[in-house]
Each structure stands twice: as C-alpha cells, then as structure tokens.
Amino acid sequence: MGGSLWISEEGGAVFRGRSFIAVLPLALLLPTVRVSAQLIGSPLDCHKTCVCASNIVSCSKSNLTNAPINLPPYTAVLDLSFNTITRLRAEWTPDPLSRLHSLLLSHNGLTFLSSEAFVNVKELRYLDLSSNCIRQLDEIIFEQLVHLEVLLLYSNCISQIDRTAFSGLNSLQRLYLSHNQISRFPLELVKDRSRLVSLRLLDVSSNRIKALPLNDFQALPAWITNGLYFHNNPLPCSCAVHEMVARWYLKGLSSATDFRSSHTCVVPGQQKEKIAILDLNKVYLNCSEVTAMDKEAFLEQFLFLDCDTRERNMTKSWVLPGNISLTPAHKTALMRHEDGSLQIGPLNVEDSGVYTCYATSESFNETLYVTVMVFNSTEIVGLEKLKTAYTTLIGCLVSLVMVLIYLYLTPCRYACCPGQEKSDPSLHSSTVSISHAHVETGQERVEGGGFANKHAFLQPKDQLEQNGRLNPIGEEDEEWQGDNRERRRSDTESVSSVCSDTPMVV
C-alpha cells in the first residue's frame, strides 16, 4: 500500500510537471497578447463607446488609449478627440480606409507620430492634431497625404520643424502652427522654389519668432500675404517692420486688418514693453507715415501696373483714365494675361490719371486703383539739368577759392613786408624815386597830350594796397605826395646816372 502511494505520488508529480510545461507557453503569450491589444485597440462598439451615424464614426470622450479596430470601410469622418491616445503608430488602423477624408485627434496628449501613421489613410483632406504635446515634426512625416488640404497643429509644443516635414503636400491650402514654441519662420513653405503651390493660409502667430525675412515678404504676391499671420510674436521694433505691416493694412490684407491690435513689437530694454507696430510712427521710433504709393514716370517711358489681388486665379480687366475700357485697339496699353498686369507706354502727358483694375471670381470681387503721374519731360533731360546745376555750383566754389587766394595768399616782394631780409637803404630810396619819377613823367605827358593813363607805373604804396591792405581815406597818399620835390629830382638824376644803361619800356 505504501508502494502504491509512492507510485501514486510519483505519478502525480509527473503529471504536475507535464501540466507546467504545457501551461508555460500560454503564460509567455499573455504579455504579447496584452501588448498587441494595447497597440491595436478594441473592436468598434457603436452602442457603448462610439456613435456611428451613416459614414461618421465619433468616439470622442470615450477614454480610449488606441483607435478602435474593425472600422467600416465606408467611414468618411473619424472623431477620436478628447481621449488619451498618446502615440499614433503605423498599425493603428490595420485595414485601409480609402474613403476617410477627415480625422480628428485633438486633445489626446499625443507625443509621437510614426512616419507610417498615415499609410492606410492616404485620402485624408482634413487632419486635426491640435492641442496635443507634439514637440517636433520629423522629415517627410506627412508625405503620404498628397490630398490633404487642411492641417491643424496649433496649441502643441512644437519647437523644431524639419525643412522637409511638409514636402509632398501639394494640395495643402491651410496650415495652422500658432501657439507653439517655433523660433524660426518656415520660409520654405512660401518661397518660390520650395513653397507649397496651393498654400493660401499660414498661421505662425503666438510663437517665439524674433526675426522675419522682410525682403522675401516684399516679393510675395498679395494672395499669399493676405493669409500670412505672424502677430503676437516677440519681434523687435523697427521702422522696416512698421512699413511692411502698414502697407499690408493699406492694401486691406486680412492678416493685417483682422488682427490690427495684435501686431505688436518689443521695445529694447529691460522691461520688454510691447507696443502696437502701427503706432511706431507716433511714438518711440517716430517712423515715417506710410501712404498709398502712386506711379511716377517721364515721357517715352514704359510702366507696368500690377493688379495684385487677395485671391488667386481671378478674372481681371482694366479701365483707363476717363472711364475708357481697355480693348485690343489701344496701342499704348496692353494687359498681360499671365498675371493680369497692365503695360502702358511709350508714355505721354495724356496718360496721367487713375487706372482701375476689376478682379472677379465666384466668391470674391476686388477693385484696385493705381494713380499715374507723367512728367512733361524726359528722364535724360532731367539728368542733364541736374548735371548743369552741379557744374555751376562747382564753378562758383572754384571762383570763390581763387579770389581768397588772390586776396590773402599772394606773396609780398618788398622789403617792408614782414619776414623779408633788409636790403640796401640807398637802393630802396632809388627804387622809390624811380617810380615817382615815372609817375611825374606820366603826368607831364598827359598834360602835353601824351599818355592817358596816369598810373602806368604803380607806386610801392599802391602795390601794397593791391595785396589786400586797403586805404580808403588816402591820408598817407597826401603825405607821400607832399615830400620835398627837390629830393625827388636829385634822386631821379642819381638813379638815371646809375641806370642809364638799363632800357625802360613804357
């Protein structure tokens, strides 16, 4: 009996060992089943967790951690907002949903987006990823969504955007990136070569952008800048920013008129005070006031008048001054069909006036006015007049300098001048006597019908006066002439005897 019991116990032990070996694989599979269940999600329940109405499936506020599986293939709208779906993996929907055009995933705490998350929903046109915790957008993450038109990414924590993150979205029309932590303006989205061809609205407001590519903004057409929102960013105040925003406001662009008070800039300083950009012409920088610019031209020139509308692909027509409709018969006005601009020229004075562009579409009409002023002269003549004025001014300056040099810088050649070496007194008196002798000779010849010029030879006193020392009263001249005539005659005779060999020319 004891042996049977032992055998019995041994058999039980063997049975228990075999049972453990058989159950072990099942125990190992349980975590995998749980993980796969967490990754895939529970089947769709249109009675308890979701609401199914025709082709709309709404599972909002259902405490879901994953998207439901077994979705109907005809699902067009899927609402998964206000749940706790923190990661959107590639296998979130194992079956393709070719009719799904709207996917709502807002308020889920999303932190991860797989690069293959949208492989089975390529027909999406509306994608809402707003109010989540997405921190960065990797390269080509939306590449499969070639039909996407609206992408909502506002109210996230996005600080880094790869330059190729939105590549391939050729149908994208509206992109919302406001209320994030973006510090660089994504110029590649609107620049000519790399821009999204259908993009009409780009919202990067309420971010951390401190610099804008102003030169690139000026080259953008109005149908792009009309939907370019960048208000509530810490931009430093400058007159360049003021001029751009003011021009957009004058054109009536929605990005400037709809958020006029929200376009602010930061004044340099410790307080970081914010003021309205459009008020910079009144306070702080005292920027110049921006007014509507008119076209100015000269005779025989050509002008191009833009019809820069706020909508794209509009039908445009022009009306010339005097309310004259543009027709192919006009020889000096031609509308370019590529962009609707007007070419006028060669210009005449009669071409001055207001040119009107009428732009129409199915949902929007717009009228633009351009004032043209043609001056009654050619631009070359104007330049010649300017050159003549400069030449005259330079000539006057040169003449003034020459007069000053003649008056004050002419060298003095006489012994009485400061700085000259002392010469022989007898020679000096002889020279003076010679001059006076010739003056008397000249006076005698005038009396006798000879020379008419009494001052053929200047006195030394007169020569000093010609060097800038004026003597308007003439008192010294009287004293000089009142000298002893006998001395003059004796000096003249002595000098004549000494200098008799020297020829004199009168």
C-alpha positions, 0 to 999 in steps of 0.5 A: 500500500505504501508502494502504491502511494509512492507510485501514486505520488510519483505519478502525480508529480509527473503529471504536475510537471507535464501540466507546467510545461504545457501551461508555460507557453500560454503564460509567455503569450499573455504579455504579447497578447496584452501588448498587441491589444494595447497597440491595436485597440478594441473592436468598434462598439457603436452602442457603448463607446462610439456613435456611428451615424451613416459614414461618421464614426465619433468616439470622442470622450470615450477614454480610449488609449488606441483607435478602435479596430474593425472600422467600416470601410465606408467611414468618411469622418473619424472623431477620436478627440478628447481621449488619451491616445498618446502615440499614433503608430503605423498599425493603428488602423490595420485595414485601409480606409480609402474613403476617410477624408477627415480625422480628428485627434485633438486633445489626446496628449499625443507625443509621437507620430510614426512616419507610417501613421498615415499609410492606410489613410492616404485620402485624408483632406482634413487632419486635426492634431491640435492641442496635443504635446507634439514637440517636433515634426520629423522629415517627410512625416506627412508625405503620404497625404498628397490630398490633404488640404487642411492641417491643424497643429496649433496649441502643441509644443512644437519647437523644431520643424524639419525643412522637409516635414511638409514636402509632398503636400501639394494640395495643402491650402491651410496650415495652422502652427500658432501657439507653439514654441517655433523660433524660426519662420518656415520660409520654405513653405512660401518661397518660390522654389520650395513653397507649397503651390496651393498654400493660401493660409499660414498661421505662425502667430503666438510663437517665439519668432524674433526675426522675419525675412522682410525682403522675401515678404516684399516679393510675395504676391498679395494672395499669399500675404493676405493669409500670412499671420505672424502677430503676437510674436516677440519681434523687435521694433523697427521702422522696416517692420512698421512699413511692411505691416502698414502697407499690408493694412493699406492694401486691406490684407486680412492678416493685417486688418483682422488682427490690427491690435495684435501686431505688436513689437518689443521695445529694447530694454529691460522691461520688454514693453510691447507696443502696437507696430502701427503706432511706431510712427507716433511714438518711440521710433517716430517712423515715417507715415506710410501712404498709398504709393502712386506711379511716377514716370517721364515721357517715352517711358514704359510702366507696368501696373500690377493688379495684385489681388487677395485671391488667386486665379481671378478674372481681371480687366482694366479701365483707363483714365476717363472711364475708357475700357481697355480693348485690343485697339489701344496701342499704348496699353496692353494687359498681360494675361499671365498675371493680369498686369497692365503695360502702358507706354511709350508714355505721354502727358495724356496718360496721367490719371487713375487706372482701375483694375476689376478682379472677379471670381465666384466668391470674391470681387476686388477693385484696385486703383493705381494713380499715374503721374507723367512728367512733361519731360524726359528722364535724360533731360532731367539728368542733364539739368541736374548735371548743369546745376552741379557744374555751376555750383562747382564753378562758383566754389572754384571762383570763390577759392581763387579770389581768397587766394588772390586776396590773402595768399599772394606773396609780398616782394618788398622789403617792408613786408614782414619776414623779408631780409633788409636790403640796401637803404640807398637802393630802396630810396632809388627804387622809390624815386624811380617810380615817382619819377615815372609817375611825374613823367606820366603826368607831364605827358598827359598834360602835353597830350601824351599818355592817358593813363596816369598810373602806368607805373604803380607806386610801392604804396599802391602795390601794397594796397593791391595785396589786400591792405586797403586805404580808403581815406588816402591820408598817407597818399597826401603825405607821400605826395607832399615830400620835398620835390627837390629830393625827388629830382636829385634822386631821379638824376642819381638813379638815371646816372646809375641806370642809364644803361638799363632800357625802360619800356613804357 
